[in-house]
Amino acid sequence: MFFELFSMMTAFLAEGETVMGSKGLLVVGACFGAGLACLGAGLGIGKVAAASVESMARQPEASGDIRGAMILTAAFIEGVCLFAVVVSLLAVLG
C-alpha cells in the first residue's frame, strides 16, 4: 500500500510540479498521512488479533464471542484506515 501511495506521489511530482510548489507539499503530506494511517491500522489489527488468540487459548469456551468481537473491531479499524486514505486522496485531487 505504501508503494502505491509513493508511486502516486511521484506521478504527481513528475507532471511538472516542484516539491516546494503549492500542490507538491500537499501531495507529499497527503501521501505521508495516508501511509501513517495504514501503518497504524496494520499495527492495531495485529494487536487485536494477538490479544484475541491469547484470550481464546485461555478460555476456549468463549472463542465464538471473542472471534466475533475481533472481526467487528478489525472491520472498524479498516474503516478508519479507508476513511483516512479517501480524505488524503480528496486533498490531493480536490
C-alpha positions as CSV (number, residue, x, y, z in Angstrom):
1,M,0.0,0.0,0.0
2,F,2.8,2.4,0.8
3,F,4.5,1.8,-2.5
4,E,1.2,2.6,-4.3
5,L,1.0,5.9,-2.5
6,F,4.6,6.6,-3.2
7,S,4.1,5.9,-6.9
8,M,1.1,8.2,-6.8
9,M,3.2,10.9,-5.2
10,T,6.0,10.6,-7.8
11,A,3.5,10.6,-10.6
12,F,2.1,14.0,-9.4
13,L,5.6,15.4,-9.0
14,A,6.6,14.2,-12.5
15,E,3.8,16.3,-14.0
16,G,5.9,19.4,-13.6
17,E,5.1,20.3,-10.0
18,T,8.0,21.1,-7.8
19,V,8.3,19.7,-4.3
20,M,8.1,23.2,-2.9
21,G,5.2,24.2,-5.1
22,S,1.7,24.7,-3.8
23,K,0.5,21.3,-4.8
24,G,3.8,19.5,-4.2
25,L,3.8,19.8,-0.5
26,L,0.1,18.9,-0.4
27,V,0.8,15.6,-2.3
28,V,3.7,14.8,0.0
29,G,1.7,15.5,3.1
30,A,-1.3,13.5,1.9
31,C,0.8,10.5,0.9
32,F,2.6,10.6,4.2
33,G,-0.7,10.9,6.2
34,A,-2.3,8.0,4.3
35,G,0.8,5.9,4.8
36,L,0.8,6.6,8.6
37,A,-2.9,5.7,8.7
38,C,-2.3,2.4,7.0
39,L,0.6,1.6,9.2
40,G,-1.4,2.4,12.4
41,A,-4.3,0.3,11.2
42,G,-2.0,-2.7,10.5
43,L,-0.4,-2.4,13.9
44,G,-3.8,-2.1,15.6
45,I,-5.3,-5.1,13.8
46,G,-2.2,-7.1,14.7
47,K,-2.5,-6.2,18.3
48,V,-6.3,-7.1,18.3
49,A,-5.6,-10.4,16.7
50,A,-2.8,-11.3,19.1
51,A,-4.9,-10.5,22.1
52,S,-7.9,-12.4,20.8
53,V,-5.9,-15.5,20.1
54,E,-4.4,-15.4,23.5
55,S,-7.8,-15.0,25.2
56,M,-9.2,-17.9,23.1
57,A,-6.3,-20.0,24.3
58,R,-7.0,-19.1,27.9
59,Q,-10.8,-19.6,27.7
60,P,-11.8,-21.9,24.7
61,E,-15.5,-22.0,25.6
62,A,-15.8,-18.2,24.8
63,S,-14.0,-18.4,21.5
64,G,-17.1,-17.7,19.4
65,D,-17.8,-14.4,21.2
66,I,-14.2,-13.4,21.1
67,R,-13.9,-14.2,17.4
68,G,-17.0,-12.1,16.7
69,A,-15.7,-9.1,18.7
70,M,-12.3,-9.4,17.0
71,I,-13.8,-9.4,13.5
72,L,-16.0,-6.4,14.3
73,T,-13.1,-4.5,15.8
74,A,-10.9,-5.2,12.8
75,A,-13.7,-4.0,10.5
76,F,-13.9,-0.7,12.4
77,I,-10.1,-0.2,12.2
78,E,-10.1,-0.9,8.5
79,G,-13.0,1.6,8.1
80,V,-11.0,4.3,9.8
81,C,-7.9,3.5,7.6
82,L,-10.0,3.6,4.4
83,F,-11.5,6.9,5.5
84,A,-8.0,8.4,6.1
85,V,-6.9,7.2,2.6
86,V,-10.0,8.7,1.0
87,V,-9.5,12.0,2.8
88,S,-5.9,12.1,1.6
89,L,-6.9,11.4,-2.0
90,L,-9.6,14.1,-1.8
91,A,-7.0,16.6,-0.5
92,V,-4.7,15.8,-3.5
93,L,-7.3,15.7,-6.2
94,G,-9.7,18.4,-4.9
